[in-house]
Amino acid sequence: MTPTTNYLPTARKLGMAVAVALSLGACATYDDEFAGINSRLDQLDTRVQNAAQSAESANQSAQQANRRLDQIEGRVQQLESSPRRVPRG
């Protein structure tokens, strides 16, 4: 056996150990990336919930304004259809 043949199994084991170490290091990196993504998703979720609450509030205000318009619409039609008053003087 040549010296190169003796080192070949050791080199293979060392190569596997390096590959395993690199893949484990990559998992830690992915964990950090997932944590960052989850944080951004949480922020977006909060912003969406706030926007939904604002939209609901605006919807309620618009409905209230529509009810007020409906209330005065009858009075406006009554005034428009009433006979014109002749000015005095």
Secondary structure, 3 states (H helix, E strand, C coil): CCHHHHHHHHHHHHHHHHHHHHHHHHHHHHHHHHHHHHHHHHHHHHHHHHHHHHHHHHHHHHHHHHHHHHHHHHHHHHHHHCCCCCCCC
